[in-house]
Amino acid sequence: MIIKSDIWKLDTENLTVENLKTGELTNIFGDHMKYHIHYVEEKNPERFQRLVDEGKILEYLDELDEMNWTRNY
């Protein structure tokens, strides 16, 4: 699924976030991230649309990844 705003694009299939103004591409790694993204995509896709629209998708995914590291170590 592709979720876009004027500036951001989240690709849940390829697990990337792209800044459409600069072309900067961020890859999303980790099984926990993949699971969470596909879970939210299925259960509450409006959440991702809101985060993309607000420009907070990378911040959200970074915090999610940090929480996983904190919990495991």
Predicted model as a PDB file, atoms N, CA, C, CB and O in Angstrom, pLDDT in the B-factor column:
MODEL        1                                                                  
ATOM      1  N   MET A   1       0.844  -1.167   0.000  1.00 94.00           N  
ATOM      2  CA  MET A   1       0.000   0.000   0.000  1.00 94.00           C  
ATOM      3  C   MET A   1       0.898   1.243   0.000  1.00 94.00           C  
ATOM      4  CB  MET A   1      -0.965  -0.009   1.222  1.00 94.00           C  
ATOM      5  O   MET A   1       1.910   1.289   0.700  1.00 94.00           O  
ATOM      6  N   ILE A   2       0.522   2.228  -0.778  1.00 96.00           N  
ATOM      7  CA  ILE A   2       1.216   3.506  -0.829  1.00 96.00           C  
ATOM      8  C   ILE A   2       0.347   4.544  -0.113  1.00 96.00           C  
ATOM      9  CB  ILE A   2       1.515   3.935  -2.312  1.00 96.00           C  
ATOM     10  O   ILE A   2      -0.830   4.706  -0.435  1.00 96.00           O  
ATOM     11  N   ILE A   3       0.926   5.232   0.844  1.00 96.00           N  
ATOM     12  CA  ILE A   3       0.224   6.294   1.572  1.00 96.00           C  
ATOM     13  C   ILE A   3       1.026   7.565   1.338  1.00 96.00           C  
ATOM     14  CB  ILE A   3       0.075   5.966   3.128  1.00 96.00           C  
ATOM     15  O   ILE A   3       2.202   7.639   1.695  1.00 96.00           O  
ATOM     16  N   LYS A   4       0.376   8.585   0.728  1.00 97.00           N  
ATOM     17  CA  LYS A   4       1.101   9.784   0.303  1.00 97.00           C  
ATOM     18  C   LYS A   4       0.472  11.060   0.845  1.00 97.00           C  
ATOM     19  CB  LYS A   4       1.158   9.848  -1.210  1.00 97.00           C  
ATOM     20  O   LYS A   4      -0.724  11.140   1.124  1.00 97.00           O  
ATOM     21  N   SER A   5       1.344  12.047   0.976  1.00 97.00           N  
ATOM     22  CA  SER A   5       0.922  13.434   1.170  1.00 97.00           C  
ATOM     23  C   SER A   5       1.685  14.240   0.125  1.00 97.00           C  
ATOM     24  CB  SER A   5       1.205  13.957   2.662  1.00 97.00           C  
ATOM     25  O   SER A   5       2.298  13.665  -0.774  1.00 97.00           O  
ATOM     26  N   ASP A   6       1.655  15.556   0.235  1.00 97.00           N  
ATOM     27  CA  ASP A   6       2.398  16.387  -0.713  1.00 97.00           C  
ATOM     28  C   ASP A   6       3.904  16.206  -0.572  1.00 97.00           C  
ATOM     29  CB  ASP A   6       2.038  17.850  -0.520  1.00 97.00           C  
ATOM     30  O   ASP A   6       4.647  16.390  -1.537  1.00 97.00           O  
ATOM     31  N   ILE A   7       4.356  15.847   0.625  1.00 97.00           N  
ATOM     32  CA  ILE A   7       5.798  15.771   0.888  1.00 97.00           C  
ATOM     33  C   ILE A   7       6.279  14.342   1.148  1.00 97.00           C  
ATOM     34  CB  ILE A   7       6.149  16.645   2.076  1.00 97.00           C  
ATOM     35  O   ILE A   7       7.405  14.004   0.782  1.00 97.00           O  
ATOM     36  N   TRP A   8       5.460  13.504   1.766  1.00 98.00           N  
ATOM     37  CA  TRP A   8       5.903  12.182   2.205  1.00 98.00           C  
ATOM     38  C   TRP A   8       5.164  11.059   1.492  1.00 98.00           C  
ATOM     39  CB  TRP A   8       5.716  12.043   3.699  1.00 98.00           C  
ATOM     40  O   TRP A   8       4.013  11.203   1.080  1.00 98.00           O  
ATOM     41  N   LYS A   9       5.878   9.912   1.355  1.00 98.00           N  
ATOM     42  CA  LYS A   9       5.271   8.703   0.813  1.00 98.00           C  
ATOM     43  C   LYS A   9       5.744   7.511   1.632  1.00 98.00           C  
ATOM     44  CB  LYS A   9       5.623   8.520  -0.693  1.00 98.00           C  
ATOM     45  O   LYS A   9       6.943   7.252   1.735  1.00 98.00           O  
ATOM     46  N   LEU A  10       4.791   6.789   2.214  1.00 97.00           N  
ATOM     47  CA  LEU A  10       5.064   5.544   2.927  1.00 97.00           C  
ATOM     48  C   LEU A  10       4.667   4.395   2.022  1.00 97.00           C  
ATOM     49  CB  LEU A  10       4.299   5.478   4.293  1.00 97.00           C  
ATOM     50  O   LEU A  10       3.522   4.318   1.575  1.00 97.00           O  
ATOM     51  N   ASP A  11       5.608   3.502   1.749  1.00 97.00           N  
ATOM     52  CA  ASP A  11       5.361   2.308   0.945  1.00 97.00           C  
ATOM     53  C   ASP A  11       5.416   1.116   1.893  1.00 97.00           C  
ATOM     54  CB  ASP A  11       6.409   2.163  -0.236  1.00 97.00           C  
ATOM     55  O   ASP A  11       6.497   0.687   2.298  1.00 97.00           O  
ATOM     56  N   THR A  12       4.246   0.584   2.246  1.00 95.00           N  
ATOM     57  CA  THR A  12       4.203  -0.496   3.227  1.00 95.00           C  
ATOM     58  C   THR A  12       4.649  -1.830   2.644  1.00 95.00           C  
ATOM     59  CB  THR A  12       2.807  -0.629   3.784  1.00 95.00           C  
ATOM     60  O   THR A  12       5.005  -2.738   3.395  1.00 95.00           O  
ATOM     61  N   GLU A  13       4.637  -1.964   1.336  1.00 95.00           N  
ATOM     62  CA  GLU A  13       5.076  -3.205   0.697  1.00 95.00           C  
ATOM     63  C   GLU A  13       6.606  -3.293   0.661  1.00 95.00           C  
ATOM     64  CB  GLU A  13       4.506  -3.301  -0.731  1.00 95.00           C  
ATOM     65  O   GLU A  13       7.186  -4.334   0.973  1.00 95.00           O  
ATOM     66  N   ASN A  14       7.249  -2.186   0.276  1.00 96.00           N  
ATOM     67  CA  ASN A  14       8.713  -2.156   0.186  1.00 96.00           C  
ATOM     68  C   ASN A  14       9.385  -1.654   1.459  1.00 96.00           C  
ATOM     69  CB  ASN A  14       9.131  -1.289  -0.970  1.00 96.00           C  
ATOM     70  O   ASN A  14      10.613  -1.616   1.544  1.00 96.00           O  
ATOM     71  N   LEU A  15       8.570  -1.264   2.460  1.00 96.00           N  
ATOM     72  CA  LEU A  15       9.054  -0.775   3.749  1.00 96.00           C  
ATOM     73  C   LEU A  15      10.017   0.396   3.585  1.00 96.00           C  
ATOM     74  CB  LEU A  15       9.735  -1.900   4.515  1.00 96.00           C  
ATOM     75  O   LEU A  15      11.163   0.355   4.034  1.00 96.00           O  
ATOM     76  N   THR A  16       9.513   1.442   2.928  1.00 97.00           N  
ATOM     77  CA  THR A  16      10.300   2.661   2.740  1.00 97.00           C  
ATOM     78  C   THR A  16       9.446   3.887   3.031  1.00 97.00           C  
ATOM     79  CB  THR A  16      10.868   2.730   1.306  1.00 97.00           C  
ATOM     80  O   THR A  16       8.220   3.865   2.923  1.00 97.00           O  
ATOM     81  N   VAL A  17      10.147   4.961   3.407  1.00 97.00           N  
ATOM     82  CA  VAL A  17       9.536   6.277   3.535  1.00 97.00           C  
ATOM     83  C   VAL A  17      10.355   7.206   2.655  1.00 97.00           C  
ATOM     84  CB  VAL A  17       9.490   6.775   5.041  1.00 97.00           C  
ATOM     85  O   VAL A  17      11.582   7.241   2.752  1.00 97.00           O  
ATOM     86  N   GLU A  18       9.677   7.957   1.798  1.00 98.00           N  
ATOM     87  CA  GLU A  18      10.374   8.853   0.874  1.00 98.00           C  
ATOM     88  C   GLU A  18       9.920  10.289   1.092  1.00 98.00           C  
ATOM     89  CB  GLU A  18      10.129   8.429  -0.589  1.00 98.00           C  
ATOM     90  O   GLU A  18       8.729  10.573   1.215  1.00 98.00           O  
ATOM     91  N   ASN A  19      10.900  11.186   1.137  1.00 98.00           N  
ATOM     92  CA  ASN A  19      10.617  12.619   1.130  1.00 98.00           C  
ATOM     93  C   ASN A  19      10.515  13.003  -0.339  1.00 98.00           C  
ATOM     94  CB  ASN A  19      11.735  13.468   1.898  1.00 98.00           C  
ATOM     95  O   ASN A  19      11.514  12.969  -1.057  1.00 98.00           O  
ATOM     96  N   LEU A  20       9.333  13.363  -0.787  1.00 98.00           N  
ATOM     97  CA  LEU A  20       9.109  13.629  -2.204  1.00 98.00           C  
ATOM     98  C   LEU A  20       9.728  14.940  -2.670  1.00 98.00           C  
ATOM     99  CB  LEU A  20       7.638  13.643  -2.489  1.00 98.00           C  
ATOM    100  O   LEU A  20       9.927  15.136  -3.870  1.00 98.00           O  
ATOM    101  N   LYS A  21      10.033  15.832  -1.747  1.00 98.00           N  
ATOM    102  CA  LYS A  21      10.685  17.109  -2.109  1.00 98.00           C  
ATOM    103  C   LYS A  21      12.170  16.916  -2.373  1.00 98.00           C  
ATOM    104  CB  LYS A  21      10.489  18.150  -0.994  1.00 98.00           C  
ATOM    105  O   LYS A  21      12.717  17.496  -3.310  1.00 98.00           O  
ATOM    106  N   THR A  22      12.834  16.090  -1.536  1.00 98.00           N  
ATOM    107  CA  THR A  22      14.284  15.919  -1.653  1.00 98.00           C  
ATOM    108  C   THR A  22      14.682  14.619  -2.340  1.00 98.00           C  
ATOM    109  CB  THR A  22      14.912  15.973  -0.290  1.00 98.00           C  
ATOM    110  O   THR A  22      15.816  14.474  -2.797  1.00 98.00           O  
ATOM    111  N   GLY A  23      13.743  13.670  -2.411  1.00 97.00           N  
ATOM    112  CA  GLY A  23      14.049  12.369  -2.972  1.00 97.00           C  
ATOM    113  C   GLY A  23      14.729  11.429  -1.990  1.00 97.00           C  
ATOM    114  O   GLY A  23      15.068  10.301  -2.348  1.00 97.00           O  
ATOM    115  N   GLU A  24      14.935  11.882  -0.743  1.00 97.00           N  
ATOM    116  CA  GLU A  24      15.583  11.048   0.266  1.00 97.00           C  
ATOM    117  C   GLU A  24      14.701   9.852   0.592  1.00 97.00           C  
ATOM    118  CB  GLU A  24      15.884  11.863   1.545  1.00 97.00           C  
ATOM    119  O   GLU A  24      13.510   9.999   0.866  1.00 97.00           O  
ATOM    120  N   LEU A  25      15.302   8.665   0.556  1.00 98.00           N  
ATOM    121  CA  LEU A  25      14.586   7.422   0.801  1.00 98.00           C  
ATOM    122  C   LEU A  25      15.116   6.786   2.077  1.00 98.00           C  
ATOM    123  CB  LEU A  25      14.726   6.451  -0.399  1.00 98.00           C  
ATOM    124  O   LEU A  25      16.326   6.626   2.238  1.00 98.00           O  
ATOM    125  N   THR A  26      14.216   6.424   2.983  1.00 96.00           N  
ATOM    126  CA  THR A  26      14.580   5.771   4.234  1.00 96.00           C  
ATOM    127  C   THR A  26      14.008   4.370   4.228  1.00 96.00           C  
ATOM    128  CB  THR A  26      14.072   6.574   5.462  1.00 96.00           C  
ATOM    129  O   THR A  26      12.805   4.178   4.052  1.00 96.00           O  
ATOM    130  N   ASN A  27      14.883   3.386   4.424  1.00 96.00           N  
ATOM    131  CA  ASN A  27      14.445   1.993   4.506  1.00 96.00           C  
ATOM    132  C   ASN A  27      14.077   1.664   5.942  1.00 96.00           C  
ATOM    133  CB  ASN A  27      15.546   1.030   3.991  1.00 96.00           C  
ATOM    134  O   ASN A  27      14.697   2.159   6.883  1.00 96.00           O  
ATOM    135  N   ILE A  28      13.073   0.834   6.098  1.00 93.00           N  
ATOM    136  CA  ILE A  28      12.612   0.412   7.412  1.00 93.00           C  
ATOM    137  C   ILE A  28      13.034  -1.040   7.592  1.00 93.00           C  
ATOM    138  CB  ILE A  28      11.054   0.586   7.568  1.00 93.00           C  
ATOM    139  O   ILE A  28      12.696  -1.900   6.778  1.00 93.00           O  
ATOM    140  N   PHE A  29      13.778  -1.307   8.669  1.00 91.00           N  
ATOM    141  CA  PHE A  29      14.322  -2.637   8.901  1.00 91.00           C  
ATOM    142  C   PHE A  29      13.723  -3.263  10.153  1.00 91.00           C  
ATOM    143  CB  PHE A  29      15.842  -2.576   9.020  1.00 91.00           C  
ATOM    144  O   PHE A  29      13.205  -2.564  11.025  1.00 91.00           O  
ATOM    145  N   GLY A  30      13.798  -4.557  10.229  1.00 88.00           N  
ATOM    146  CA  GLY A  30      13.413  -5.293  11.427  1.00 88.00           C  
ATOM    147  C   GLY A  30      12.073  -5.985  11.283  1.00 88.00           C  
ATOM    148  O   GLY A  30      11.111  -5.424  10.758  1.00 88.00           O  
ATOM    149  N   ASP A  31      12.035  -7.210  11.758  1.00 90.00           N  
ATOM    150  CA  ASP A  31      10.798  -7.972  11.691  1.00 90.00           C  
ATOM    151  C   ASP A  31       9.693  -7.323  12.511  1.00 90.00           C  
ATOM    152  CB  ASP A  31      11.032  -9.389  12.169  1.00 90.00           C  
ATOM    153  O   ASP A  31       8.524  -7.350  12.127  1.00 90.00           O  
ATOM    154  N   HIS A  32      10.077  -6.733  13.659  1.00 88.00           N  
ATOM    155  CA  HIS A  32       9.077  -6.080  14.506  1.00 88.00           C  
ATOM    156  C   HIS A  32       8.445  -4.890  13.782  1.00 88.00           C  
ATOM    157  CB  HIS A  32       9.712  -5.619  15.831  1.00 88.00           C  
ATOM    158  O   HIS A  32       7.252  -4.627  13.934  1.00 88.00           O  
ATOM    159  N   MET A  33       9.249  -4.175  12.997  1.00 92.00           N  
ATOM    160  CA  MET A  33       8.736  -3.025  12.247  1.00 92.00           C  
ATOM    161  C   MET A  33       7.801  -3.504  11.126  1.00 92.00           C  
ATOM    162  CB  MET A  33       9.909  -2.186  11.657  1.00 92.00           C  
ATOM    163  O   MET A  33       6.722  -2.951  10.919  1.00 92.00           O  
ATOM    164  N   LYS A  34       8.239  -4.534  10.418  1.00 93.00           N  
ATOM    165  CA  LYS A  34       7.427  -5.091   9.333  1.00 93.00           C  
ATOM    166  C   LYS A  34       6.081  -5.573   9.877  1.00 93.00           C  
ATOM    167  CB  LYS A  34       8.176  -6.255   8.632  1.00 93.00           C  
ATOM    168  O   LYS A  34       5.034  -5.283   9.297  1.00 93.00           O  
ATOM    169  N   TYR A  35       6.109  -6.305  10.983  1.00 93.00           N  
ATOM    170  CA  TYR A  35       4.878  -6.808  11.580  1.00 93.00           C  
ATOM    171  C   TYR A  35       3.953  -5.649  11.958  1.00 93.00           C  
ATOM    172  CB  TYR A  35       5.192  -7.671  12.818  1.00 93.00           C  
ATOM    173  O   TYR A  35       2.765  -5.665  11.637  1.00 93.00           O  
ATOM    174  N   HIS A  36       4.502  -4.649  12.639  1.00 93.00           N  
ATOM    175  CA  HIS A  36       3.692  -3.522  13.092  1.00 93.00           C  
ATOM    176  C   HIS A  36       3.087  -2.759  11.909  1.00 93.00           C  
ATOM    177  CB  HIS A  36       4.537  -2.577  13.951  1.00 93.00           C  
ATOM    178  O   HIS A  36       1.907  -2.412  11.931  1.00 93.00           O  
ATOM    179  N   ILE A  37       3.876  -2.506  10.904  1.00 94.00           N  
ATOM    180  CA  ILE A  37       3.391  -1.762   9.738  1.00 94.00           C  
ATOM    181  C   ILE A  37       2.245  -2.510   9.064  1.00 94.00           C  
ATOM    182  CB  ILE A  37       4.536  -1.523   8.731  1.00 94.00           C  
ATOM    183  O   ILE A  37       1.226  -1.911   8.720  1.00 94.00           O  
ATOM    184  N   HIS A  38       2.410  -3.804   8.878  1.00 94.00           N  
ATOM    185  CA  HIS A  38       1.346  -4.568   8.217  1.00 94.00           C  
ATOM    186  C   HIS A  38       0.111  -4.713   9.104  1.00 94.00           C  
ATOM    187  CB  HIS A  38       1.859  -5.950   7.822  1.00 94.00           C  
ATOM    188  O   HIS A  38      -1.013  -4.772   8.605  1.00 94.00           O  
ATOM    189  N   TYR A  39       0.323  -4.768  10.416  1.00 95.00           N  
ATOM    190  CA  TYR A  39      -0.810  -4.826  11.335  1.00 95.00           C  
ATOM    191  C   TYR A  39      -1.627  -3.531  11.266  1.00 95.00           C  
ATOM    192  CB  TYR A  39      -0.321  -5.077  12.776  1.00 95.00           C  
ATOM    193  O   TYR A  39      -2.850  -3.568  11.128  1.00 95.00           O  
ATOM    194  N   VAL A  40      -0.945  -2.395  11.364  1.00 94.00           N  
ATOM    195  CA  VAL A  40      -1.648  -1.107  11.314  1.00 94.00           C  
ATOM    196  C   VAL A  40      -2.280  -0.900   9.944  1.00 94.00           C  
ATOM    197  CB  VAL A  40      -0.683   0.055  11.635  1.00 94.00           C  
ATOM    198  O   VAL A  40      -3.390  -0.377   9.841  1.00 94.00           O  
ATOM    199  N   GLU A  41      -1.583  -1.306   8.907  1.00 93.00           N  
ATOM    200  CA  GLU A  41      -2.122  -1.185   7.547  1.00 93.00           C  
ATOM    201  C   GLU A  41      -3.468  -1.912   7.428  1.00 93.00           C  
ATOM    202  CB  GLU A  41      -1.116  -1.753   6.516  1.00 93.00           C  
ATOM    203  O   GLU A  41      -4.392  -1.423   6.779  1.00 93.00           O  
ATOM    204  N   GLU A  42      -3.562  -3.067   8.056  1.00 94.00           N  
ATOM    205  CA  GLU A  42      -4.786  -3.857   7.981  1.00 94.00           C  
ATOM    206  C   GLU A  42      -5.871  -3.339   8.927  1.00 94.00           C  
ATOM    207  CB  GLU A  42      -4.482  -5.309   8.296  1.00 94.00           C  
ATOM    208  O   GLU A  42      -7.039  -3.259   8.547  1.00 94.00           O  
ATOM    209  N   LYS A  43      -5.491  -2.990  10.148  1.00 95.00           N  
ATOM    210  CA  LYS A  43      -6.477  -2.660  11.181  1.00 95.00           C  
ATOM    211  C   LYS A  43      -6.853  -1.181  11.248  1.00 95.00           C  
ATOM    212  CB  LYS A  43      -5.956  -3.084  12.510  1.00 95.00           C  
ATOM    213  O   LYS A  43      -7.988  -0.843  11.581  1.00 95.00           O  
ATOM    214  N   ASN A  44      -5.889  -0.289  10.927  1.00 95.00           N  
ATOM    215  CA  ASN A  44      -6.146   1.141  11.117  1.00 95.00           C  
ATOM    216  C   ASN A  44      -5.312   1.980  10.146  1.00 95.00           C  
ATOM    217  CB  ASN A  44      -5.840   1.552  12.570  1.00 95.00           C  
ATOM    218  O   ASN A  44      -4.457   2.749  10.585  1.00 95.00           O  
ATOM    219  N   PRO A  45      -5.542   1.848   8.834  1.00 92.00           N  
ATOM    220  CA  PRO A  45      -4.725   2.574   7.861  1.00 92.00           C  
ATOM    221  C   PRO A  45      -4.848   4.095   7.978  1.00 92.00           C  
ATOM    222  CB  PRO A  45      -5.105   2.149   6.468  1.00 92.00           C  
ATOM    223  O   PRO A  45      -3.963   4.825   7.531  1.00 92.00           O  
ATOM    224  N   GLU A  46      -5.940   4.574   8.577  1.00 96.00           N  
ATOM    225  CA  GLU A  46      -6.114   6.016   8.760  1.00 96.00           C  
ATOM    226  C   GLU A  46      -5.020   6.593   9.658  1.00 96.00           C  
ATOM    227  CB  GLU A  46      -7.498   6.314   9.357  1.00 96.00           C  
ATOM    228  O   GLU A  46      -4.642   7.757   9.525  1.00 96.00           O  
ATOM    229  N   ARG A  47      -4.522   5.768  10.565  1.00 95.00           N  
ATOM    230  CA  ARG A  47      -3.436   6.214  11.457  1.00 95.00           C  
ATOM    231  C   ARG A  47      -2.201   6.593  10.640  1.00 95.00           C  
ATOM    232  CB  ARG A  47      -3.078   5.104  12.486  1.00 95.00           C  
ATOM    233  O   ARG A  47      -1.609   7.650  10.858  1.00 95.00           O  
ATOM    234  N   PHE A  48      -1.819   5.740   9.714  1.00 95.00           N  
ATOM    235  CA  PHE A  48      -0.663   6.048   8.871  1.00 95.00           C  
ATOM    236  C   PHE A  48      -0.928   7.260   7.988  1.00 95.00           C  
ATOM    237  CB  PHE A  48      -0.299   4.842   8.005  1.00 95.00           C  
ATOM    238  O   PHE A  48      -0.042   8.094   7.801  1.00 95.00           O  
ATOM    239  N   GLN A  49      -2.126   7.367   7.446  1.00 97.00           N  
ATOM    240  CA  GLN A  49      -2.433   8.526   6.605  1.00 97.00           C  
ATOM    241  C   GLN A  49      -2.289   9.817   7.401  1.00 97.00           C  
ATOM    242  CB  GLN A  49      -3.856   8.414   6.025  1.00 97.00           C  
ATOM    243  O   GLN A  49      -1.752  10.803   6.896  1.00 97.00           O  
ATOM    244  N   ARG A  50      -2.763   9.815   8.637  1.00 97.00           N  
ATOM    245  CA  ARG A  50      -2.651  11.004   9.484  1.00 97.00           C  
ATOM    246  C   ARG A  50      -1.186  11.335   9.761  1.00 97.00           C  
ATOM    247  CB  ARG A  50      -3.408  10.794  10.809  1.00 97.00           C  
ATOM    248  O   ARG A  50      -0.786  12.496   9.682  1.00 97.00           O  
ATOM    249  N   LEU A  51      -0.386  10.319  10.084  1.00 97.00           N  
ATOM    250  CA  LEU A  51       1.035  10.542  10.370  1.00 97.00           C  
ATOM    251  C   LEU A  51       1.780  11.041   9.133  1.00 97.00           C  
ATOM    252  CB  LEU A  51       1.683   9.250  10.884  1.00 97.00           C  
ATOM    253  O   LEU A  51       2.647  11.908   9.244  1.00 97.00           O  
ATOM    254  N   VAL A  52       1.455  10.509   7.971  1.00 97.00           N  
ATOM    255  CA  VAL A  52       2.075  10.962   6.724  1.00 97.00           C  
ATOM    256  C   VAL A  52       1.653  12.400   6.436  1.00 97.00           C  
ATOM    257  CB  VAL A  52       1.686  10.031   5.541  1.00 97.00           C  
ATOM    258  O   VAL A  52       2.488  13.235   6.089  1.00 97.00           O  
ATOM    259  N   ASP A  53       0.367  12.689   6.577  1.00 98.00           N  
ATOM    260  CA  ASP A  53      -0.142  14.042   6.329  1.00 98.00           C  
ATOM    261  C   ASP A  53       0.501  15.071   7.252  1.00 98.00           C  
ATOM    262  CB  ASP A  53      -1.655  14.072   6.500  1.00 98.00           C  
ATOM    263  O   ASP A  53       0.791  16.192   6.833  1.00 98.00           O  
ATOM    264  N   GLU A  54       0.721  14.692   8.502  1.00 97.00           N  
ATOM    265  CA  GLU A  54       1.305  15.602   9.493  1.00 97.00           C  
ATOM    266  C   GLU A  54       2.834  15.665   9.411  1.00 97.00           C  
ATOM    267  CB  GLU A  54       0.889  15.175  10.889  1.00 97.00           C  
ATOM    268  O   GLU A  54       3.459  16.467  10.106  1.00 97.00           O  
ATOM    269  N   GLY A  55       3.435  14.824   8.566  1.00 97.00           N  
ATOM    270  CA  GLY A  55       4.894  14.806   8.437  1.00 97.00           C  
ATOM    271  C   GLY A  55       5.580  14.159   9.617  1.00 97.00           C  
ATOM    272  O   GLY A  55       6.749  14.441   9.883  1.00 97.00           O  
ATOM    273  N   LYS A  56       4.874  13.291  10.336  1.00 97.00           N  
ATOM    274  CA  LYS A  56       5.416  12.676  11.550  1.00 97.00           C  
ATOM    275  C   LYS A  56       5.677  11.184  11.400  1.00 97.00           C  
ATOM    276  CB  LYS A  56       4.475  12.903  12.698  1.00 97.00           C  
ATOM    277  O   LYS A  56       5.927  10.505  12.396  1.00 97.00           O  
ATOM    278  N   ILE A  57       5.624  10.660  10.183  1.00 97.00           N  
ATOM    279  CA  ILE A  57       5.747   9.217   9.997  1.00 97.00           C  
ATOM    280  C   ILE A  57       7.137   8.711  10.383  1.00 97.00           C  
ATOM    281  CB  ILE A  57       5.447   8.850   8.550  1.00 97.00           C  
ATOM    282  O   ILE A  57       7.238   7.666  11.027  1.00 97.00           O  
ATOM    283  N   LEU A  58       8.206   9.411  10.015  1.00 95.00           N  
ATOM    284  CA  LEU A  58       9.550   8.953  10.379  1.00 95.00           C  
ATOM    285  C   LEU A  58       9.756   9.015  11.886  1.00 95.00           C  
ATOM    286  CB  LEU A  58      10.617   9.795   9.668  1.00 95.00           C  
ATOM    287  O   LEU A  58      10.344   8.105  12.472  1.00 95.00           O  
ATOM    288  N   GLU A  59       9.280  10.071  12.510  1.00 96.00           N  
ATOM    289  CA  GLU A  59       9.391  10.201  13.962  1.00 96.00           C  
ATOM    290  C   GLU A  59       8.665   9.037  14.652  1.00 96.00           C  
ATOM    291  CB  GLU A  59       8.810  11.564  14.434  1.00 96.00           C  
ATOM    292  O   GLU A  59       9.191   8.438  15.590  1.00 96.00           O  
ATOM    293  N   TYR A  60       7.483   8.734  14.189  1.00 95.00           N  
ATOM    294  CA  TYR A  60       6.692   7.629  14.742  1.00 95.00           C  
ATOM    295  C   TYR A  60       7.443   6.307  14.601  1.00 95.00           C  
ATOM    296  CB  TYR A  60       5.321   7.539  14.040  1.00 95.00           C  
ATOM    297  O   TYR A  60       7.540   5.545  15.563  1.00 95.00           O  
ATOM    298  N   LEU A  61       7.971   6.030  13.415  1.00 94.00           N  
ATOM    299  CA  LEU A  61       8.672   4.771  13.181  1.00 94.00           C  
ATOM    300  C   LEU A  61       9.979   4.704  13.967  1.00 94.00           C  
ATOM    301  CB  LEU A  61       8.950   4.591  11.693  1.00 94.00           C  
ATOM    302  O   LEU A  61      10.347   3.631  14.445  1.00 94.00           O  
ATOM    303  N   ASP A  62      10.684   5.819  14.111  1.00 93.00           N  
ATOM    304  CA  ASP A  62      11.906   5.856  14.922  1.00 93.00           C  
ATOM    305  C   ASP A  62      11.598   5.548  16.385  1.00 93.00           C  
ATOM    306  CB  ASP A  62      12.590   7.231  14.806  1.00 93.00           C  
ATOM    307  O   ASP A  62      12.313   4.776  17.025  1.00 93.00           O  
ATOM    308  N   GLU A  63      10.535   6.150  16.911  1.00 92.00           N  
ATOM    309  CA  GLU A  63      10.148   5.900  18.298  1.00 92.00           C  
ATOM    310  C   GLU A  63       9.735   4.440  18.496  1.00 92.00           C  
ATOM    311  CB  GLU A  63       9.001   6.837  18.711  1.00 92.00           C  
ATOM    312  O   GLU A  63      10.065   3.834  19.515  1.00 92.00           O  
ATOM    313  N   LEU A  64       9.029   3.888  17.546  1.00 89.00           N  
ATOM    314  CA  LEU A  64       8.638   2.492  17.618  1.00 89.00           C  
ATOM    315  C   LEU A  64       9.859   1.583  17.645  1.00 89.00           C  
ATOM    316  CB  LEU A  64       7.740   2.133  16.444  1.00 89.00           C  
ATOM    317  O   LEU A  64       9.909   0.631  18.423  1.00 89.00           O  
ATOM    318  N   ASP A  65      10.835   1.868  16.806  1.00 86.00           N  
ATOM    319  CA  ASP A  65      12.059   1.077  16.757  1.00 86.00           C  
ATOM    320  C   ASP A  65      12.838   1.209  18.067  1.00 86.00           C  
ATOM    321  CB  ASP A  65      12.933   1.514  15.567  1.00 86.00           C  
ATOM    322  O   ASP A  65      13.353   0.216  18.580  1.00 86.00           O  
ATOM    323  N   GLU A  66      12.928   2.417  18.611  1.00 84.00           N  
ATOM    324  CA  GLU A  66      13.628   2.635  19.886  1.00 84.00           C  
ATOM    325  C   GLU A  66      12.955   1.872  21.020  1.00 84.00           C  
ATOM    326  CB  GLU A  66      13.679   4.135  20.223  1.00 84.00           C  
ATOM    327  O   GLU A  66      13.634   1.300  21.873  1.00 84.00           O  
ATOM    328  N   MET A  67      11.622   1.859  21.034  1.00 82.00           N  
ATOM    329  CA  MET A  67      10.905   1.126  22.082  1.00 82.00           C  
ATOM    330  C   MET A  67      11.234  -0.355  22.022  1.00 82.00           C  
ATOM    331  CB  MET A  67       9.389   1.336  21.950  1.00 82.00           C  
ATOM    332  O   MET A  67      11.357  -0.999  23.064  1.00 82.00           O  
ATOM    333  N   ASN A  68      11.379  -0.906  20.837  1.00 71.00           N  
ATOM    334  CA  ASN A  68      11.721  -2.312  20.701  1.00 71.00           C  
ATOM    335  C   ASN A  68      13.125  -2.581  21.238  1.00 71.00           C  
ATOM    336  CB  ASN A  68      11.619  -2.746  19.236  1.00 71.00           C  
ATOM    337  O   ASN A  68      13.332  -3.568  21.944  1.00 71.00           O  
ATOM    338  N   TRP A  69      14.086  -1.725  20.920  1.00 57.00           N  
ATOM    339  CA  TRP A  69      15.449  -1.905  21.413  1.00 57.00           C  
ATOM    340  C   TRP A  69      15.498  -1.778  22.916  1.00 57.00           C  
ATOM    341  CB  TRP A  69      16.391  -0.896  20.775  1.00 57.00           C  
ATOM    342  O   TRP A  69      16.202  -2.542  23.577  1.00 57.00           O  
ATOM    343  N   THR A  70      14.770  -0.834  23.469  1.00 50.00           N  
ATOM    344  CA  THR A  70      14.747  -0.628  24.909  1.00 50.00           C  
ATOM    345  C   THR A  70      14.160  -1.856  25.608  1.00 50.00           C  
ATOM    346  CB  THR A  70      13.939   0.637  25.263  1.00 50.00           C  
ATOM    347  O   THR A  70      14.657  -2.282  26.650  1.00 50.00           O  
ATOM    348  N   ARG A  71      13.131  -2.401  25.044  1.00 52.00           N  
ATOM    349  CA  ARG A  71      12.446  -3.544  25.635  1.00 52.00           C  
ATOM    350  C   ARG A  71      13.320  -4.797  25.580  1.00 52.00           C  
ATOM    351  CB  ARG A  71      11.117  -3.795  24.919  1.00 52.00           C  
ATOM    352  O   ARG A  71      13.260  -5.632  26.482  1.00 52.00           O  
ATOM    353  N   ASN A  72      14.125  -4.932  24.535  1.00 50.00           N  
ATOM    354  CA  ASN A  72      14.919  -6.145  24.368  1.00 50.00           C  
ATOM    355  C   ASN A  72      16.283  -6.095  25.020  1.00 50.00           C  
ATOM    356  CB  ASN A  72      15.089  -6.426  22.933  1.00 50.00           C  
ATOM    357  O   ASN A  72      16.925  -7.135  25.166  1.00 50.00           O  
ATOM    358  N   TYR A  73      16.749  -4.915  25.418  1.00 46.00           N  
ATOM    359  CA  TYR A  73      18.114  -4.828  25.967  1.00 46.00           C  
ATOM    360  C   TYR A  73      18.170  -4.103  27.265  1.00 46.00           C  
ATOM    361  CB  TYR A  73      19.026  -4.156  25.003  1.00 46.00           C  
ATOM    362  O   TYR A  73      19.246  -3.952  27.843  1.00 46.00           O  
TER     363      TYR A  73                                                      
ENDMDL                                                                          
END                                                                             
